[in-house]
Amino acid sequence: MKLNCDMGESFGPWKMGNDEAVMPWIDMANIACGFHASDPDIMSGTVKQAIDCGVTIGAHPGYNDKVGFGRRSIPHSPESITHLVAYQVGALDAICQLHGTRVKYIKPHGALYHEMMNNPDVFEAIVIAAANMDFKPAIMIQAMAENESNKKIADRYSVSLIYEAYADRAYDDNGLLVSRSVPGAVHQEAAMILQQVKGILSGEVNTISGKRLKLRADSLCVHGDNLDAIALIQQIRQMLKPADYTP
């Protein structure tokens, strides 16, 4: 099980997150591509940090919505979704090439991620973008009890999938993330988050209603927005790696 985290979400002089403190503890960095957050300098700096820490680089494209941080849905045709994703991933990959590396996967951000998981047309549009890139990035999607329909679409275009679970987000009875507008959608207590991680490692998760769902995940998403979150990531890392792990 690998840890992934959303990174590079600052913009100009405005700082968000604690990338330097988080990067040594994760395996995969989902780097913002300039639409919901970030800029070319932030992207370049984040790519360099990832390389220095031996972290795999993924693109984190979202809707063109810095004011709403990409969490607001913006209507697009499937073709426009393909263009939106290709544009952002291409920009990040160009910066990666400046540093001698490439983008390895795509994880959509915010509203685009949620729509990908709820709308097969949006998912296929993102798959088409990935399938036509010469470096063939995988797509990171939410691990659910039933991912077969998404796998069939990805297989049709020979695109690999990475299944992720969330350490600090509540799940509904369908295996989707509970909307942030619902109380309890984001777990705040460390004990609850660590308990959810234990469940995910054993292949199941408790939903917000108390139902137990089976799921298989390749990666676990964590967030490092504050010092308490960084300490929690370190505890989660110890659950996944030997006790003597040092970054």
ABEGO torsion letter per residue (X at the ends): XBBBBBBGABBEABBBEBAAAAAAABABBBBBAGAABEBAAAAAAAAAAAAAAGBBBBBBBBBBBAAAGGABBBBBBAAAAAAAAAAAAAAAAAAAAAAGBBBABBBBBEAAAAAAAABAAAAAAAAAAAAABAAGBBBBBBBBABAAAAAAAAAAAGBBBBBBBBAABBBBAAGBBBBAABBGABBABAAAAAAAAAAAAAGBBBBAAGBBBBBBBABBBBBBABAAAAAAAAAAAAAABBAABBX
